[in-house]
């Protein structure tokens, strides 16, 4: 979470109009492919990768490229478990905040985005352990 928050903080400072256009195109791919988990998760991953590229920080960019396969597979799993709504909601808000270069809002939204994803996975795991919702003890 710390890396993503820091990455978007740097992106706000260095993002270009071309970067914003690319992010909007990726976001539109997410909307178009909301009913195709594989394509949606690929676009979701590309959105986060483009933010890293927009930071203009070579270490972050190379680190992202180095774990691309793991991140891409993880994104497939997350979208399979949680659906598209979290990604669409937060990416729309992040785009708006990036467009006005609002660093504090971008960092807060990224943190909320990742926390919502973590919470959704935890909830899924709890339900899958006990589909009836029974408490142990």
C-alpha positions as a printed Julia matrix, in Angstrom:
137×3 Matrix{Float64}:
   0.0     0.0     0.0
   2.87    2.34    0.81
   4.44    1.85   -2.62
   1.21    2.53   -4.53
   0.47    5.62   -2.43
   4.0     6.95   -2.96
   3.88    6.11   -6.64
   0.73    8.1    -7.26
   2.15   10.95   -5.2
   5.1    11.11   -7.6
   2.82   10.66  -10.61
   0.81   13.75   -9.63
   4.01   15.78   -9.76
   5.23   14.44  -13.11
   2.16   13.36  -15.08
   1.78   14.75  -18.58
  -1.31   15.37  -20.66
  -0.35   12.33  -22.78
  -0.2    10.22  -19.6
  -3.68   11.41  -18.61
  -5.04   10.61  -22.07
  -3.51    7.12  -21.85
  -5.07    6.58  -18.39
  -8.45    7.69  -19.7
  -8.15    5.26  -22.62
  -7.26    2.44  -20.22
 -10.17    3.38  -17.97
 -12.49    3.29  -20.99
 -11.17   -0.21  -21.76
 -12.2    -1.21  -18.24
 -15.72    0.11  -18.85
 -16.03   -1.62  -22.22
 -14.79   -4.94  -20.83
 -16.66   -4.93  -17.5
 -18.24   -8.25  -18.48
 -14.95   -9.92  -19.47
 -12.87  -10.66  -16.36
  -9.64  -11.32  -18.25
  -9.76   -8.14  -20.33
 -11.02   -6.03  -17.44
  -8.26   -7.24  -15.11
  -5.67   -6.61  -17.81
  -6.9    -3.03  -18.17
  -6.98   -2.65  -14.38
  -3.36   -3.78  -14.2
  -2.41   -1.44  -17.09
  -3.99    1.47  -15.2
  -1.73    0.89  -12.21
   1.29    0.33  -14.46
   0.6     3.61  -16.26
   0.51    5.41  -12.93
   3.95    3.97  -12.17
   5.2     5.1   -15.59
   3.71    8.55  -14.98
   5.84    8.88  -11.85
   8.88    9.1   -14.16
  10.8     7.19  -11.47
  12.92    4.52  -13.16
  13.2     2.42  -10.0
   9.42    2.21   -9.61
   8.95    1.55  -13.32
  11.53   -1.24  -13.37
  10.21   -2.76  -10.13
   6.73   -2.82  -11.65
   8.04   -4.45  -14.82
   9.98   -7.0   -12.76
   6.84   -8.3   -11.07
   4.49   -7.77  -14.01
   3.5   -11.43  -14.37
   2.72  -11.79  -10.65
   0.75   -8.52  -10.6
  -1.18   -9.45  -13.71
  -2.13  -12.87  -12.31
  -3.03  -11.33   -8.96
  -5.27   -8.8   -10.7
  -7.08  -11.66  -12.48
  -7.75  -13.31   -9.12
  -8.89  -10.1    -7.46
 -11.34   -9.25  -10.25
 -12.62  -12.83  -10.28
 -13.31  -12.63   -6.53
 -14.54   -9.05   -6.21
 -15.86   -8.04   -9.6
 -15.34   -4.74  -11.37
 -17.12   -2.17   -9.21
 -14.22   -1.3    -6.89
 -11.83   -0.74   -9.79
 -14.28    1.33  -11.79
 -15.25    3.5    -8.81
 -11.74    4.26   -7.61
 -10.14    4.61  -11.03
 -12.79    7.16  -12.03
 -12.07    9.15   -8.84
  -8.29    8.81   -9.27
  -8.48   10.11  -12.82
 -10.39   13.18  -11.7
  -7.9    13.89   -8.91
  -4.92   13.31  -11.22
  -6.37   15.7   -13.77
  -6.38   18.56  -11.22
  -3.02   17.41   -9.75
  -4.47   16.94   -6.27
  -1.74   14.94   -4.55
  -3.44   14.56   -1.16
  -6.68   13.32   -2.73
  -4.81   10.93   -5.04
  -2.87    9.43   -2.15
  -6.02    9.13   -0.02
  -7.99    7.54   -2.85
  -5.23    5.06   -3.64
  -5.06    4.06    0.01
  -8.86    3.66    0.14
  -8.81    1.72   -3.14
  -6.26   -0.77   -1.88
  -7.94   -1.05    1.53
 -11.32   -1.72   -0.1
  -9.68   -4.46   -2.15
  -8.0    -5.99    0.89
 -11.24   -5.81    2.87
 -13.14   -7.42    0.01
 -10.69  -10.3    -0.17
 -10.79  -10.78    3.61
 -14.59  -10.8     3.5
 -14.58  -13.33    0.66
 -12.21  -15.59    2.59
 -14.33  -15.36    5.76
 -17.5   -16.19    3.86
 -15.85  -19.03    1.96
 -14.73  -20.61    5.24
 -18.24  -20.45    6.65
 -20.9   -19.78    3.99
 -23.65  -19.73    6.61
 -21.97  -16.9     8.48
 -21.76  -18.86   11.73
 -19.39  -17.67   14.39
 -16.98  -20.15   15.89
 -16.6   -20.49   19.61
